[in-house]
C-alpha cells in the first residue's frame, strides 16, 4: 500500500510541475515511478519464489532435534512473547522511563556520564 501512495503522489506532483515550472523535475518523477514499479516487480518475483519453494515442493524428511538447549531457549522465547502479549504495559512503561531519562536527564546522572567520558 505504501508504494501505491508514493507512486500516486509522485505522479500528481509531476502533473503540478508541468503547470508550474521545469520539465526535468517532471521527468525525474516519472523515472522515480518507473524505478519503484520495477523494484516492486523484482521483489514480488523474489517473494513468490520463496512461497513456491515452501508450498509447492515435496517436504524433506525431518527428524526432531534432541538438543535440550534449543528446546529450552524456544520455550523461554515463547513464554516471553506470550507474557508480553498479555501484559505489554510492562514494556511500554520501561521504554517511557528510558525516553524520559534521555529527554530530561537528572543532574547527578549527567555528572556521572561526563565523568565516564573524560
N, C-alpha and C positions, 0 to 999 in steps of 0.2 A: 504494500500500500504506500509506503514511504516513497518508493521510486516513482509511483504514479503522480504523487503530489509534486515532486521535484520536476518531473517532465512537464506537467501542465503549467507549473509556474515559469519554467524556462521558455516554453512556447508562448505564453501570454506576455512575458517580458520581451521576447523577441518581436512580437507584434507592436508593442508600445514603442520600441526603439525606432521602428520604421516611421511612425508619426513624429517622433521626437528628434532623433539625432543620427548616429552613424550606422552604416550597413555592416561594418566589421564586427560590431557588437552583436548584431542580429545573427550574422554568420557564426559567431562564436557560440551563441545559444543553440543554434541548430547542430553544431558539431558536438556540443555537450549532450544534447538529447540523443544523437546517434551513438555516442560512446556509452551512454547509460543503457540504451537498448541492447547494444552488442554485449556489454558486460552482463546484463541480466540474462541474455540467451546462453552465454557460456556458463554462467552459474547454474541455470536451470538444467542444462545438459549434464553438468558435473553432479548435481544432487540427484537427478533422476537415475544416473548411472549407479550411484550408491544404493538407492532404493531398489533398483532392479537386481543388484547383486545380493541384497538382503532377502528379497522375497521370491525371486524367480529361479534361483539356483537350488540345486539339491543341498540339503543340510549335511554338514560333515558329521561324522561320528564324534560325539563329545563325551568325555568322561569327567565326572565332577571332581573338583580339586579336593585334596585331602589336607591342604595346608590350613592349620588351625589359626595361624596369624591372619591369614586372608579372611577367614570366616569371622574372626573377632573384629577385625577392622571394618568389615562390611556391616556387621551388626551394630557397631558403635556409630558409624556414619548414618545408618538407618534410624537409630534411636535419636540422634541429634536432629536429623531432618524432621522426624515426627514431633519431637519436643518443640522445635522452633515453629512448626506449623500450628501447634496447639497454643503456644504462648509466644507470639512474635514480639510482644511488648518488651520482653527482656532484651532482645537485640536492639530494638529501637531506642530504649532508654540508654543503653550503653553508647550507642552512636550519637545520641543527642548530647550526652555528657561530654563526649570527646570533641564534638564540634563546638560546644560552648567553651571548652577549655582552650581550644585553638583560637577562637574568636576573641575571648576575654581571658587571657592568662592571668593568674594571680601573681602579685609581685614576688613572692618567695619562689614561685616556680620559674619566673623569668630569671632571677638571680642564679638559680641552680643551673638553668640551661646555659646562661652566659659563662658560668664557671667551667662547664664541661667543654665549651667551645674554645676557651682560652687555654 
